[in-house]
Amino acid sequence: MQADEAPAPYGAEEVPAPSVAPRLGMRWRKVLIALAVIFVSFSAATARLFIWPVQGMPPRVSAIVMLDGPGSALNVAVRLAEQHRAPFLVISRGTVASHDPCPGHLPNVQLICYNPVPATTQGEAEFVGRLAKKYHWQSIAVVAITPQDSRARLRVERCFAGEVYVVTAPIRPITWPYQIAYEWAALAKALVIQRGC
């Protein structure tokens, strides 16, 4: 025994100091598990809200409403109107730069084309809400691009008291990453900032 070391009391055992390495490993493991849970939850929400949303409509509704956006929503809306699924076809032309024309005459369908103010989904929903009151609509089939489904439903339901159904139109595969990022931001804005009609 060296001079500066005190003798251990009788019956006491020397216990080794706990190792720091296993505690750090446990912390990293917990962090990685938490990140994996967040990633899986985010991916599942993205899939449900933007990639495979609930969609469809009954055989007949009061109006078919097409929202402006990329993709082939105009073709889908016109096809539904040609099948006489509603007596009204409402086409949002978005901004002046929008490339969707007002389609030609469709037999037995009242056609309404408009440029919303503001030129947003919010402006489209407000206009549709006013039309619904004017014409006493009971149900609407909204035609939007697939990633816009959840936000379009939310916006229109805030401005229209009847049943809202959504029929989606496909978009080009290359635009999916941008559309998903855009829809996450726009949905957050609709849920947090713009909560009214």
C-alpha positions as CSV (number, residue, x, y, z in Angstrom):
1,M,0.0,0.0,0.0
2,Q,1.3,3.4,-0.9
3,A,1.6,6.1,1.7
4,D,-1.2,8.3,0.3
5,E,-3.8,5.5,0.0
6,A,-6.1,5.0,3.0
7,P,-6.9,1.4,3.8
8,A,-10.4,0.2,2.9
9,P,-12.7,-0.3,5.9
10,Y,-13.2,-3.8,7.1
11,G,-15.9,-5.7,5.0
12,A,-16.1,-3.0,2.3
13,E,-15.7,-4.2,-1.2
14,E,-14.2,-2.3,-4.0
15,V,-16.9,-1.5,-6.6
16,P,-15.7,-0.6,-10.0
17,A,-16.9,2.8,-11.3
18,P,-19.8,2.5,-13.8
19,S,-18.7,2.6,-17.4
20,V,-19.7,5.6,-19.5
21,A,-19.7,3.7,-22.8
22,P,-22.8,1.6,-22.1
23,R,-24.8,4.7,-21.0
24,L,-23.8,6.6,-24.2
25,G,-24.8,3.5,-26.3
26,M,-28.2,3.4,-24.6
27,R,-28.8,7.1,-25.3
28,W,-27.9,6.7,-29.0
29,R,-30.2,3.7,-29.2
30,K,-33.1,5.7,-27.8
31,V,-32.4,8.6,-30.1
32,L,-32.3,6.3,-33.1
33,I,-35.5,4.5,-32.1
34,A,-37.2,7.9,-31.6
35,L,-36.0,9.1,-35.1
36,A,-37.2,5.8,-36.7
37,V,-40.7,6.2,-35.1
38,I,-40.9,9.9,-36.3
39,F,-39.8,8.8,-39.8
40,V,-42.3,6.0,-40.0
41,S,-45.1,8.2,-38.7
42,F,-44.3,11.0,-41.1
43,S,-44.1,8.5,-44.0
44,A,-47.5,7.0,-43.1
45,A,-49.1,10.4,-42.8
46,T,-47.7,11.5,-46.1
47,A,-49.0,8.3,-47.8
48,R,-52.4,8.6,-46.3
49,L,-52.8,12.4,-46.9
50,F,-51.1,12.9,-50.2
51,I,-50.4,9.7,-52.1
52,W,-53.4,7.4,-51.3
53,P,-56.1,9.6,-49.9
54,V,-59.7,8.5,-49.5
55,Q,-61.6,9.4,-52.6
56,G,-64.7,8.6,-54.7
57,M,-68.2,9.9,-55.1
58,P,-71.8,8.7,-55.4
59,P,-73.5,8.3,-58.8
60,R,-74.9,11.8,-58.6
61,V,-74.0,15.1,-56.8
62,S,-75.3,18.6,-57.0
63,A,-72.1,20.0,-58.7
64,I,-68.7,19.0,-59.9
65,V,-66.0,21.5,-59.0
66,M,-62.6,21.4,-60.5
67,L,-59.8,23.2,-58.7
68,D,-56.9,24.7,-60.6
69,G,-53.6,23.0,-60.6
70,P,-51.2,20.9,-62.6
71,G,-52.2,17.5,-64.0
72,S,-55.3,16.4,-65.8
73,A,-58.1,17.6,-63.5
74,L,-59.9,19.3,-66.4
75,N,-60.2,16.0,-68.3
76,V,-61.5,14.2,-65.2
77,A,-64.1,17.0,-64.5
78,V,-65.3,17.1,-68.1
79,R,-65.5,13.3,-68.2
80,L,-67.7,13.2,-65.0
81,A,-69.9,16.0,-66.5
82,E,-70.3,14.1,-69.7
83,Q,-71.5,11.1,-67.7
84,H,-74.2,13.4,-66.3
85,R,-73.0,12.9,-62.7
86,A,-74.1,16.5,-61.8
87,P,-76.2,19.3,-63.4
88,F,-73.4,21.9,-62.7
89,L,-69.7,21.9,-63.7
90,V,-67.6,24.6,-62.0
91,I,-64.1,25.2,-63.4
92,S,-61.5,27.2,-61.6
93,R,-59.2,28.9,-64.0
94,G,-56.9,29.9,-61.2
95,T,-54.8,32.8,-62.2
96,V,-54.6,34.6,-65.5
97,A,-51.5,32.4,-66.2
98,S,-53.6,29.2,-65.8
99,H,-53.6,27.1,-68.9
100,D,-57.0,25.4,-68.3
101,P,-59.6,26.8,-70.7
102,C,-63.3,26.9,-70.1
103,P,-64.6,23.8,-71.9
104,G,-67.2,24.1,-74.6
105,H,-70.9,23.5,-74.2
106,L,-71.9,20.3,-72.5
107,P,-75.5,19.1,-73.0
108,N,-77.7,19.3,-69.9
109,V,-74.9,20.8,-67.8
110,Q,-74.7,24.3,-66.5
111,L,-71.1,25.4,-67.0
112,I,-69.5,28.0,-64.6
113,C,-65.9,29.1,-65.2
114,Y,-64.2,31.6,-62.9
115,N,-61.0,33.1,-61.7
116,P,-61.0,33.0,-57.9
117,V,-60.0,36.0,-55.7
118,P,-57.6,35.3,-54.2
119,A,-56.2,32.8,-56.7
120,T,-55.7,30.1,-54.1
121,T,-57.5,27.0,-52.9
122,Q,-59.0,29.3,-50.2
123,G,-60.4,31.6,-52.8
124,E,-61.8,28.7,-54.8
125,A,-63.5,27.3,-51.7
126,E,-65.0,30.7,-50.8
127,F,-66.4,31.0,-54.3
128,V,-67.8,27.5,-54.3
129,G,-69.4,28.2,-50.9
130,R,-71.2,31.2,-52.4
131,L,-72.4,29.2,-55.4
132,A,-73.6,26.4,-53.2
133,K,-75.8,28.9,-51.2
134,K,-77.1,30.5,-54.4
135,Y,-78.1,27.2,-56.1
136,H,-78.9,25.2,-52.9
137,W,-76.4,22.4,-53.5
138,Q,-76.5,19.4,-51.2
139,S,-73.3,17.7,-52.4
140,I,-70.2,18.5,-54.3
141,A,-67.6,16.4,-56.0
142,V,-64.3,18.3,-56.0
143,V,-61.8,17.3,-58.7
144,A,-58.2,18.0,-57.7
145,I,-54.8,16.5,-58.2
146,T,-54.1,13.6,-55.9
147,P,-51.7,15.3,-53.4
148,Q,-54.2,18.2,-53.0
149,D,-57.1,15.9,-52.0
150,S,-56.9,16.4,-48.2
151,R,-56.4,20.1,-48.2
152,A,-59.0,20.7,-50.9
153,R,-61.5,18.7,-48.8
154,L,-60.7,20.6,-45.7
155,R,-61.0,24.0,-47.4
156,V,-64.3,23.2,-49.2
157,E,-65.8,21.7,-46.1
158,R,-65.2,24.9,-44.2
159,C,-67.2,26.9,-46.8
160,F,-69.9,24.4,-47.7
161,A,-72.2,22.6,-45.2
162,G,-73.2,19.7,-47.5
163,E,-71.4,16.5,-48.4
164,V,-68.0,16.9,-50.0
165,Y,-66.4,14.1,-52.1
166,V,-63.1,14.3,-53.8
167,V,-62.1,12.7,-57.1
168,T,-58.4,12.9,-57.9
169,A,-56.6,13.5,-61.1
170,P,-53.1,12.1,-61.7
171,I,-50.0,14.2,-62.0
172,R,-46.6,13.5,-63.7
173,P,-44.4,11.3,-61.5
174,I,-41.5,13.8,-61.6
175,T,-43.7,16.4,-59.8
176,W,-44.5,14.2,-56.8
177,P,-41.6,15.4,-54.5
178,Y,-42.4,19.1,-55.1
179,Q,-46.2,18.5,-54.7
180,I,-45.8,16.6,-51.4
181,A,-43.5,19.3,-49.9
182,Y,-45.9,22.0,-51.1
183,E,-48.9,20.2,-49.7
184,W,-47.3,19.7,-46.3
185,A,-46.7,23.4,-46.1
186,A,-50.1,24.4,-47.5
187,L,-51.9,22.0,-45.2
188,A,-50.0,23.4,-42.1
189,K,-51.0,26.9,-43.2
190,A,-54.7,25.8,-43.6
191,L,-54.7,24.1,-40.2
192,V,-52.8,26.8,-38.2
193,I,-53.1,30.2,-39.9
194,Q,-56.2,30.2,-42.2
195,R,-58.7,28.3,-40.0
196,G,-61.9,29.8,-41.4
197,C,-63.7,29.7,-44.7
